[in-house]
Amino acid sequence: MQLRVEKALYVERAAEVFVVGQFEGVSEPFGAVRLLDEKMDGAISDLLVSGDITGKEGEATVLYTRGAIPARRVMVVGMGQREDFDCEVLRRVSAAMVKAAAKLGVTEVTTILYGAGPARLDLSAAAQALVEGAVLGDYRFEGAKTQQSEQPKAIVTLTLVEQNEAILEPIRTGAEAGLAISESACMSRDLVNQPANKMTPTMIAEQAISAAQ
């Protein structure tokens, strides 16, 4: 998965799908969701009032913007209860986010670092958790062609946007760490999933040397 961290105002950036988060038990849009709701003439508010968006952890609701903003779709992901939200929850929510996006057939996901501010999470740790969840959630073993045909498209690019340049660097640092860690975990999963006759000790050693380089 390719990672991008960009300085951008999220309501002005084009995207296949743009992701924001919503806590459970909140009946009105807040933060980034509020501005999106205003741009979309209260579409998110309507879904909150009707109960179609509950904010439960991992819930994903997709809305088509119909030109209200440059992004074609908005995805509102549930983050669970605000008092329970931490980096581990963020990992799980991020995994749910990319799985829902993959089912849409998109290959690119654009998101903000949802929940980190209200939950007062360390920005680097939160960015790392979000990227780890996304990469691990999108993992699929590509060793068998029959399995490949049954799976949705992989997410090729994850873009994390932040308009405040002052906090862009810690977000980028955490995101890059998350990518390195999660890709290493995916490589380990690939090794484990290979049959023993293909993944001999010699080949494992070669993989280790390649990764180290």
N, C-alpha and C positions, 0 to 999 in steps of 0.2 A: 504494500500500500504506500502510495506517495503521500507525504505530509507537507502541507503549506500552512504557514502562520502569517497572516496579513493584517496590516493596519487598514481598516475599512469600517464604514458605517453600515451595519448589517442590513438596514432597510434599503440601501442603495446598491447592494451587490447582486449581480446576476448569479443564479444558482439553479441546479436541477431540483434540489430540495434544501430548504433552509430549516435548521432545527433550533427550537427553544424549549425550555423546560417549565413545568408548572407543578407546584407543590400540591399535595392532597389537602382537601379541606379549605381551599381558598376559592371563594366564589367570584372574585374579580381578578382580571388580569393585573399583573404587577411587573415592574421593571421592563425588560425587553419585550415581554408579551404585550404589555399595555400599548406600546408604540405600534407594534404590528397590528393590534386590534383596531387602533384608530385608523391606520392606513387601509384596513380591510372592512371598514364600516361596521365594526362591532361583531364580525362573524365569530370570533373566538369567544366573546362575551356570551353570545347566544348559546354556544355549545356548553359553556360552563354553567349557565343558568338551567339549561335543560338536563344537565347531568351526563351529557354525551362525552364530556371531558371531566374526569374525576381527579386526575393527578396521581392515581395509584401507580406505584413503582412499576416501570416498564411499559405502561400503557402508551400506545402511539396513535395519534390522531392526525390524519393528513387532510389539509385544506388546499384547494387550488386557488391561487391568488387572482386569476383573471385580469392580470395586468396592473393590479393595485400597487405592486412592488416588482422590481426586476426578477426576483426569484419566482420560478414557475409554481412551486409548491412550498407550503409551510408545514412542518411536522412539529406537533406539540407532544413532548414526551413527559410522562408522569415521573416525578422524582420522589414520590412518597411523602411521608411527614417531614416537615422542615426540621424538627428537633432531632430526627434520626439520620439526617442527611450527612454523610461523610464521604471520604474518598472511596471506600469500598462500595457504598451504594452507587456512587458516580460511575464506577467501573461497570457495575451491572446494568445501569441505565444506558450507558454508552453502548454496551453490547446489544441491548434490546433495540437501540436506535439504528445501528447498522443492519441488523437482521430485518427490521421493518423496511428500511430503505432498499435493501437488496430485493425484497419482494415486489417493490415498485418497478424494478428493472433499471434503476438508475445506477450509474457507476461513480458518481461524485456526490459527496455530502459536505455541506457547508454548515458550520455551527458556531455558536458562541460558547464560552466556558460557563454554561448554565449552572446556576445554583451555588457557585463558588463564593460570590459576593455576599448574598443573604446568609449563607451558612458560615461565613467567615473562615473559609478554608485557605490554607496557604496556596498561593496561585501556582507555583511550580508543581507542588504535589497534586493539585487538582488537575492541571493540564496533563501531567503524567498519567494520572488515573483515567482520564477521558480517552487518551490515545491508546493506552493499554486495553481498555475495554473494547474500543472500536476494532483494533487489530485482532485481538483474540476472539471477539464475537463474530468476526468475518472469516475466521479460519475455516478452511476446508482442505482435506487431503486430496491432492490432485494426482495421485498415483494410479488411480483406476478410471478408465474412460467411462465406464458405466455409471460411476458415481458422479463424474463431472456433468453428464447430461441431465441428471436429476436435480442438480443444485441450481439456485438462482445465480445471476451474475455476481462476481466479486466486486466489492467497492474498490475502485482503482485509486481515487484521490479523496483524502480527508483534508478539508480546509477549515482552519480555526481563525475566526476574525475577531479583532478587538480594535475599537476606535481610539482608546486611550494609549498613546504612545509610551507613556510613563511606565505602564505595566506590561508592555509587549515583550520585553526581554525575559523576565522570569517565566512568562507563559511559554515562550519559544524554548527556553532551556528545559523546562519540564516536559514539554511535548516531545522534544527530540530524545530525551532520556526514555520516555515511554515507548517511543517507536523502536529504539534499540533493544530494550528489554523484551517487548512483546514479539518482535521479529525473531529474537533468539529463542523465545519459548516456542514459536511456530516451527522453527527449524528443528528443535528437539522433538516436537510432535511428529514431524515428518519422518525423522529417523526411527522413532518408536513404531510408527505405522507401516514401515517397510518390512517386507518378509525377510526372515533371517538369511535366506540364500542370496539376497541382494544387498543387505546391509551387514557386511562382514566386519570384523574388527579393523581390518585394513582400511575399508571404506569409511568407517567411523572416524579413524585417525585422519584420513584425508579431509573429511568434512571439518574436523576440528582445526586443522592447519589452515584451511581456506577461510574459515570464520575468523580466526585470529589475525590473519593478514588483513 
